[in-house]
Amino acid sequence: MCDPLPLVPLSAVNLADPDNFLDGETPWRMLDTLRREDPVHWQPEPAPNSGFWAVTRHADIVAVDRDPETYTSTRFTNLEEVDDDQIAIRRSLLETDGLRHQAMRRLLQKPFTPKAVAAYSDFLRVLTRRTLDAALAKGAFDFVEEISADFPINVLARMLDIPADDTQQLIDWGNRIIGNTDPDYADVLLHSEDSEQYRDLPFRSPASLEVFAYGRKLAAERKGGNGTDLVSLLVNQTPRDGIPLTSHDFDNYFLLLVVAGNETTRHAISHSMLALIQHPQELVKLQADPSLVPGAVEEFLRWASPVYHFRRTATRDTELGGKHIRAGDKVVLWFASGNRDEAVFASPYSFDVTRTQIDHVTFGKGSPHFCLGNSLARLEIQILFQELLPRISSIRLTGEVPRVRSNFVNGIKRLPVEVTLA
């Protein structure tokens, strides 16, 4: 059993500072403090932002996420505050609600159903074995580069029907876009003076322009065809509400696929492997009884919490957790905190691959924005560990594990390991 980490004094909690997310302890200590002492907490932010309500208890997170009429996504889902013109240009599936959200979601819903995803099982196993063959032969390697990043991006390449040679470019774009507060990744840091010229781009990242150009080329090639890849489905269908996708809609949808289809699964895999290294008794359990792996995937997802938060905006004055929320206030759902809520999870700081009834909020439990790719992510993680664990007798860290400087994505940059083959 693992004890909770020491609390941070409430006065020292600062969820707005990405520097507080550079280690594996401080974020959890801050979130633990808020759940116990101020579960709906007003967090000031530096200009140009104006602050937000941090929602940290599981029950409140679920309640807000299921109530888009009171807490809308249409005013943006990241902490950056944007005006109406920016919203119109940058709106993606994430920043829609109601009937329009349902119509846009249905464009790609079929390829992500559990039945459709299950048809990828054989492909995933072949791909996994190829990835593992290349990595494990090295003995010592960076698990992120060789496995966590390589595997999901090749799955995405298959679904987009793009050349395998382009996958490293997709990884680079994802790093540069999502890592917009990390100087190791960002072309231009968010809220820097230089970022203002990119204010109309997702994450204010100039890499978005490269993603747009790549997606538009694919769209032009596949328009009017009968392909079943994700790009063909986007360009050759009209949403059920009868409103065609605009050029901005396509650009932002394609970028969302490139980023979300890679980053979250990648970091979930990295955190899961790190957890198994740090809790070797749990690794032994899975190796002794492989039938535990499918259930352990849910514990992996709870533990990893690859996205710290998503934002909503109050549409009206309301009350939450005894706090008065004003119309227009940012209300930020800290999913990572919900996944450590003592009211829901016994011994939440125990990593337990035999844990059952894992009611995590990693994918947005029961909300209209429930992650479209959840079934695919689950299957990818399951197959990877089913194939990996029998092939190794031991795995150990050989260096530091640096984190992405971000309060949005809970990312691991590098995971240097050495393996002994079984």
C-alpha positions as CSV (number, residue, x, y, z in Angstrom):
1,M,0.0,0.0,0.0
2,C,1.3,3.5,-0.8
3,D,0.5,6.4,1.4
4,P,-0.7,9.7,-0.1
5,L,2.0,12.3,-0.7
6,P,2.4,15.2,1.8
7,L,-0.1,18.0,1.1
8,V,0.9,21.3,-0.3
9,P,-0.4,24.2,1.8
10,L,-3.5,25.6,0.2
11,S,-1.9,29.0,-0.1
12,A,0.9,27.5,-2.2
13,V,-1.3,25.6,-4.6
14,N,-0.8,27.0,-8.2
15,L,-2.3,24.9,-10.9
16,A,-1.7,27.7,-13.5
17,D,2.1,27.4,-13.4
18,P,3.4,24.7,-15.7
19,D,6.6,24.6,-13.7
20,N,4.7,22.9,-10.9
21,F,4.1,19.9,-13.3
22,L,7.7,19.1,-14.0
23,D,8.0,16.3,-11.4
24,G,6.0,13.2,-10.5
25,E,4.8,14.5,-7.1
26,T,3.9,18.2,-7.0
27,P,0.7,18.0,-9.2
28,W,-0.7,15.2,-7.1
29,R,0.1,17.0,-3.8
30,M,-1.7,20.1,-5.0
31,L,-4.7,18.2,-6.2
32,D,-4.9,16.2,-2.9
33,T,-4.9,19.5,-1.0
34,L,-7.8,20.9,-3.1
35,R,-9.9,17.7,-2.8
36,R,-9.6,17.9,1.0
37,E,-9.7,21.6,1.7
38,D,-11.2,23.4,-1.3
39,P,-12.7,21.1,-3.9
40,V,-14.1,24.0,-6.0
41,H,-11.2,26.3,-5.8
42,W,-10.7,29.7,-7.4
43,Q,-7.2,29.6,-9.1
44,P,-5.8,33.0,-10.1
45,E,-3.9,33.2,-13.4
46,P,-1.3,35.6,-14.7
47,A,-2.4,38.0,-17.5
48,P,-3.8,37.8,-20.1
49,N,-5.9,35.1,-18.4
50,S,-8.4,35.9,-15.6
51,G,-8.5,32.8,-13.4
52,F,-10.6,29.7,-13.2
53,W,-12.5,27.4,-10.9
54,A,-10.6,24.1,-10.3
55,V,-13.0,21.2,-9.8
56,T,-11.2,18.3,-8.2
57,R,-13.7,15.8,-6.7
58,H,-14.8,12.9,-8.8
59,A,-18.6,13.5,-8.3
60,D,-18.3,17.2,-9.2
61,I,-16.2,16.5,-12.3
62,V,-18.8,13.9,-13.5
63,A,-21.7,16.3,-12.8
64,V,-20.2,19.2,-14.6
65,D,-19.1,17.1,-17.6
66,R,-22.6,15.8,-18.0
67,D,-24.3,19.2,-18.0
68,P,-23.3,21.1,-21.2
69,E,-26.3,23.4,-20.9
70,T,-24.8,24.9,-17.7
71,Y,-21.1,24.3,-18.5
72,T,-20.4,24.6,-22.2
73,S,-17.5,23.6,-24.3
74,T,-18.2,26.1,-27.0
75,R,-16.2,28.8,-25.3
76,F,-13.1,26.7,-25.5
77,T,-11.7,23.7,-23.7
78,N,-8.2,24.9,-22.9
79,L,-7.2,27.5,-20.3
80,E,-6.4,30.1,-23.0
81,E,-9.0,32.8,-23.2
82,V,-10.1,33.5,-26.7
83,D,-12.4,36.0,-28.4
84,D,-15.4,35.2,-30.6
85,D,-13.3,35.5,-33.8
86,Q,-10.7,33.0,-32.5
87,I,-13.4,30.6,-31.4
88,A,-15.0,30.6,-34.9
89,I,-11.7,29.9,-36.5
90,R,-10.3,27.4,-34.0
91,R,-13.5,25.5,-33.1
92,S,-13.0,21.7,-33.3
93,L,-15.2,18.8,-32.3
94,L,-14.1,19.5,-28.7
95,E,-15.5,23.0,-28.8
96,T,-19.0,22.0,-29.9
97,D,-22.1,21.0,-27.9
98,G,-25.6,19.7,-28.6
99,L,-26.8,18.7,-32.0
100,R,-23.8,20.0,-33.9
101,H,-21.5,18.0,-31.7
102,Q,-23.5,14.9,-32.2
103,A,-23.5,15.4,-36.0
104,M,-19.8,16.0,-36.2
105,R,-19.0,13.1,-33.9
106,R,-21.1,10.7,-36.0
107,L,-18.9,11.3,-39.0
108,L,-16.2,9.1,-37.5
109,Q,-18.1,7.2,-34.9
110,K,-18.4,3.9,-36.8
111,P,-14.6,3.3,-37.2
112,F,-14.2,3.7,-33.4
113,T,-17.0,1.4,-32.2
114,P,-15.9,-1.6,-30.1
115,K,-16.9,-3.9,-32.9
116,A,-14.9,-2.0,-35.6
117,V,-11.9,-1.6,-33.3
118,A,-11.9,-5.4,-32.6
119,A,-11.3,-6.0,-36.3
120,Y,-7.9,-4.3,-35.8
121,S,-6.7,-6.9,-33.3
122,D,-4.6,-9.0,-35.8
123,F,-3.1,-5.9,-37.3
124,L,-2.3,-4.5,-33.8
125,R,-0.6,-7.7,-32.8
126,V,1.6,-7.8,-35.9
127,L,2.4,-4.1,-35.4
128,T,3.2,-4.6,-31.7
129,R,5.5,-7.5,-32.4
130,R,7.4,-5.5,-35.1
131,T,7.8,-2.6,-32.7
132,L,9.0,-4.8,-29.8
133,D,11.4,-6.8,-32.1
134,A,13.1,-3.6,-33.0
135,A,13.2,-2.1,-29.5
136,L,14.0,-5.2,-27.4
137,A,16.9,-6.2,-29.6
138,K,18.7,-3.1,-28.4
139,G,18.7,-4.2,-24.8
140,A,18.9,-0.6,-23.5
141,F,16.7,2.1,-25.2
142,D,14.2,4.9,-24.6
143,F,10.9,3.3,-24.1
144,V,9.0,6.4,-25.1
145,E,10.8,6.8,-28.5
146,E,11.0,3.1,-29.4
147,I,7.6,1.8,-28.1
148,S,5.2,4.3,-26.5
149,A,5.4,6.8,-29.4
150,D,6.1,4.4,-32.2
151,F,3.2,2.0,-31.6
152,P,0.1,4.4,-31.5
153,I,1.4,6.6,-34.3
154,N,1.6,3.6,-36.6
155,V,-2.0,2.7,-35.7
156,L,-3.1,6.2,-36.6
157,A,-1.2,6.0,-39.9
158,R,-3.2,2.9,-40.8
159,M,-6.5,4.6,-40.0
160,L,-5.5,7.7,-41.9
161,D,-4.1,5.6,-44.7
162,I,-0.8,7.5,-44.9
163,P,2.7,6.2,-45.5
164,A,4.6,4.7,-42.5
165,D,7.5,7.0,-43.5
166,D,5.3,10.0,-42.4
167,T,4.8,8.8,-38.8
168,Q,7.9,10.6,-37.3
169,Q,6.5,13.8,-38.8
170,L,3.2,13.2,-37.0
171,I,5.0,12.7,-33.7
172,D,7.0,15.9,-34.2
173,W,3.8,17.9,-34.9
174,G,2.1,16.5,-31.8
175,N,5.1,17.3,-29.6
176,R,5.3,20.9,-30.9
177,I,1.6,21.5,-30.7
178,I,0.7,19.9,-27.3
179,G,4.0,21.0,-25.8
180,N,3.3,24.6,-26.3
181,T,4.4,25.5,-22.8
182,D,7.6,23.4,-23.0
183,P,10.7,25.1,-24.4
184,D,12.1,21.7,-25.5
185,Y,9.1,21.2,-27.8
186,A,7.4,24.5,-28.7
187,D,8.3,26.6,-31.7
188,V,6.7,29.6,-29.8
189,L,5.8,29.4,-26.2
190,L,2.2,30.1,-25.3
191,H,1.6,33.7,-24.1
192,S,5.0,34.8,-25.3
193,E,5.1,38.0,-27.3
194,D,5.8,36.0,-30.4
195,S,2.7,33.8,-29.9
196,E,0.4,36.7,-30.7
197,Q,0.9,36.3,-34.4
198,Y,-0.3,32.7,-34.1
199,R,-3.4,33.5,-32.0
200,D,-5.8,32.1,-34.6
201,L,-4.0,28.7,-34.7
202,P,-4.7,25.7,-32.4
203,F,-2.5,26.0,-29.3
204,R,-1.0,29.1,-30.9
205,S,1.4,26.7,-32.6
206,P,2.9,27.4,-36.0
207,A,3.2,23.6,-36.4
208,S,-0.6,23.7,-36.9
209,L,-0.1,25.3,-40.3
210,E,2.0,22.3,-41.3
211,V,-0.7,19.8,-40.1
212,F,-3.3,21.8,-42.0
213,A,-1.3,21.7,-45.2
214,Y,-0.8,17.9,-44.9
215,G,-4.4,17.3,-44.2
216,R,-5.6,19.5,-47.1
217,K,-3.4,17.6,-49.5
218,L,-4.9,14.3,-48.3
219,A,-8.4,15.7,-48.6
220,A,-7.9,16.9,-52.1
221,E,-6.7,13.5,-53.2
222,R,-9.6,11.6,-51.6
223,K,-12.5,14.0,-52.3
224,G,-15.1,12.1,-54.3
225,G,-13.5,8.7,-53.7
226,N,-14.9,5.7,-51.9
227,G,-12.2,5.2,-49.3
228,T,-12.9,4.2,-45.8
229,D,-10.0,5.9,-44.1
230,L,-10.7,8.7,-41.7
231,V,-9.8,11.5,-44.1
232,S,-12.1,10.0,-46.8
233,L,-15.0,9.8,-44.3
234,L,-14.5,13.4,-43.3
235,V,-14.4,14.8,-46.9
236,N,-17.1,12.6,-48.4
237,Q,-19.8,12.9,-45.8
238,T,-22.2,15.6,-44.8
239,P,-23.0,15.8,-41.1
240,R,-26.5,14.6,-40.2
241,D,-27.6,18.2,-39.3
242,G,-27.1,19.0,-43.0
243,I,-24.4,21.6,-42.3
244,P,-21.3,20.7,-44.4
245,L,-17.9,20.9,-42.8
246,T,-16.2,24.2,-43.6
247,S,-12.5,24.4,-44.4
248,H,-11.8,25.4,-40.8
249,D,-13.9,22.5,-39.6
250,F,-11.9,20.0,-41.6
251,D,-8.5,21.6,-40.6
252,N,-9.3,21.4,-36.9
253,Y,-10.9,18.0,-37.1
254,F,-7.8,16.6,-38.9
255,L,-5.5,18.2,-36.4
256,L,-7.5,16.8,-33.5
257,L,-7.1,13.3,-35.0
258,V,-3.3,13.8,-35.4
259,V,-2.8,15.1,-31.9
260,A,-5.4,13.2,-29.9
261,G,-4.8,10.0,-31.8
262,N,-1.2,9.9,-30.7
263,E,-0.4,11.9,-27.6
264,T,-2.8,10.5,-25.0
265,T,-2.2,6.8,-25.7
266,R,1.5,7.4,-25.9
267,H,1.6,8.9,-22.5
268,A,-0.8,6.4,-21.0
269,I,1.6,3.6,-22.2
270,S,4.7,5.4,-20.8
271,H,3.1,6.0,-17.4
272,S,1.9,2.4,-17.2
273,M,5.3,1.0,-17.9
274,L,6.9,3.3,-15.4
275,A,4.3,2.2,-12.8
276,L,5.2,-1.4,-13.4
277,I,8.9,-0.7,-13.1
278,Q,8.3,1.1,-9.8
279,H,5.9,-1.6,-8.5
280,P,7.7,-4.8,-9.6
281,Q,5.3,-7.0,-7.6
282,E,2.5,-5.8,-9.9
283,L,4.6,-6.7,-13.0
284,V,5.2,-10.2,-11.6
285,K,1.4,-10.6,-11.1
286,L,0.7,-9.8,-14.8
287,Q,3.5,-12.1,-16.0
288,A,2.3,-14.9,-13.8
289,D,-1.3,-14.5,-14.9
290,P,-1.7,-12.8,-18.3
291,S,-5.5,-13.0,-18.0
292,L,-5.2,-10.0,-15.6
293,V,-4.1,-7.7,-18.4
294,P,-7.5,-6.6,-19.8
295,G,-8.6,-5.6,-16.3
296,A,-5.3,-4.0,-15.5
297,V,-5.7,-1.7,-18.4
298,E,-8.4,0.2,-16.5
299,E,-5.9,0.6,-13.6
300,F,-3.3,1.8,-16.1
301,L,-5.7,4.5,-17.4
302,R,-6.7,5.6,-13.9
303,W,-3.1,5.8,-12.8
304,A,-1.7,7.4,-15.9
305,S,-4.4,10.2,-16.3
306,P,-2.6,11.4,-19.5
307,V,-4.7,14.6,-19.7
308,Y,-4.7,16.6,-16.5
309,H,-7.8,18.7,-17.2
310,F,-10.4,20.0,-19.7
311,R,-12.1,23.4,-19.3
312,R,-15.8,24.3,-19.5
313,T,-17.4,27.8,-19.2
314,A,-20.5,28.6,-17.1
315,T,-23.4,29.7,-19.2
316,R,-25.3,31.2,-16.3
317,D,-24.8,32.0,-12.6
318,T,-24.9,28.7,-10.7
319,E,-23.5,27.0,-7.5
320,L,-21.1,24.2,-7.3
321,G,-19.6,22.8,-4.1
322,G,-20.9,25.7,-2.1
323,K,-19.2,28.3,-4.4
324,H,-21.0,30.9,-6.5
325,I,-20.0,30.4,-10.2
326,R,-20.7,33.4,-12.4
327,A,-21.8,33.2,-16.0
328,G,-18.6,33.4,-18.1
329,D,-16.4,31.9,-15.5
330,K,-13.9,29.2,-16.6
331,V,-14.7,25.9,-14.8
332,V,-11.8,23.4,-15.1
333,L,-12.3,19.7,-14.6
334,W,-9.2,18.1,-13.2
335,F,-9.7,14.5,-14.4
336,A,-6.3,13.5,-12.9
337,S,-7.6,14.5,-9.4
338,G,-10.9,12.6,-9.9
339,N,-8.8,9.5,-10.6
340,R,-7.2,9.8,-7.1
341,D,-10.4,10.6,-5.2
342,E,-10.5,8.7,-1.9
343,A,-14.3,8.8,-1.9
344,V,-14.3,6.6,-5.0
345,F,-11.0,4.6,-5.0
346,A,-9.8,2.7,-1.9
347,S,-6.1,3.5,-1.4
348,P,-5.9,5.6,-4.6
349,Y,-2.1,5.8,-4.3
350,S,-1.8,2.1,-4.5
351,F,-1.1,0.9,-8.0
352,D,-3.0,-2.4,-8.1
353,V,-3.4,-4.4,-11.3
354,T,-6.1,-6.6,-9.6
355,R,-8.2,-3.6,-8.7
356,T,-11.8,-4.0,-9.7
357,Q,-14.7,-1.5,-10.2
358,I,-12.4,1.2,-11.5
359,D,-14.7,4.1,-12.1
360,H,-12.1,6.4,-13.6
361,V,-12.8,9.6,-15.5
362,T,-9.9,9.4,-17.9
363,F,-12.2,9.3,-21.0
364,G,-14.9,11.7,-19.6
365,K,-17.2,9.4,-17.8
366,G,-20.7,9.4,-19.2
367,S,-20.4,12.9,-20.8
368,P,-21.4,13.9,-24.3
369,H,-17.7,14.4,-24.9
370,F,-16.8,10.8,-23.9
371,C,-13.6,10.1,-25.8
372,L,-14.3,8.8,-29.3
373,G,-11.2,6.7,-29.4
374,N,-11.6,5.0,-26.0
375,S,-12.1,1.5,-27.3
376,L,-9.1,1.8,-29.6
377,A,-6.9,3.1,-26.8
378,R,-7.9,0.3,-24.5
379,L,-7.2,-2.3,-27.1
380,E,-3.8,-0.8,-28.0
381,I,-2.7,-0.7,-24.4
382,Q,-4.0,-4.3,-23.8
383,I,-2.3,-5.8,-26.8
384,L,1.0,-4.0,-26.2
385,F,1.4,-5.3,-22.6
386,Q,0.1,-8.8,-23.6
387,E,2.9,-9.0,-26.1
388,L,5.6,-7.3,-24.1
389,L,5.4,-8.8,-20.7
390,P,6.1,-12.5,-21.7
391,R,9.2,-11.4,-23.6
392,I,11.0,-9.8,-20.7
393,S,12.3,-11.2,-17.4
394,S,13.2,-7.8,-16.0
395,I,13.2,-4.1,-16.9
396,R,14.8,-1.3,-15.0
397,L,15.3,2.4,-15.3
398,T,18.7,3.6,-16.4
399,G,18.3,7.4,-16.1
400,E,16.0,10.3,-15.2
401,V,12.4,10.5,-16.4
402,P,11.7,14.1,-17.5
403,R,8.1,15.3,-17.8
404,V,6.6,17.6,-20.3
405,R,6.3,21.1,-18.9
406,S,2.5,21.3,-19.1
407,N,-0.5,21.5,-16.8
408,F,-2.6,20.1,-19.7
409,V,-0.9,16.9,-20.8
410,N,0.6,14.6,-18.2
411,G,3.4,13.6,-20.5
412,I,6.7,11.7,-20.1
413,K,9.5,12.9,-22.5
414,R,11.9,10.0,-22.1
415,L,11.9,6.7,-20.3
416,P,15.4,5.1,-20.5
417,V,15.3,1.4,-19.7
418,E,17.3,-1.7,-19.9
419,V,15.6,-5.1,-20.4
420,T,16.6,-8.7,-19.9
421,L,14.8,-11.0,-22.2
422,A,12.9,-14.0,-21.0
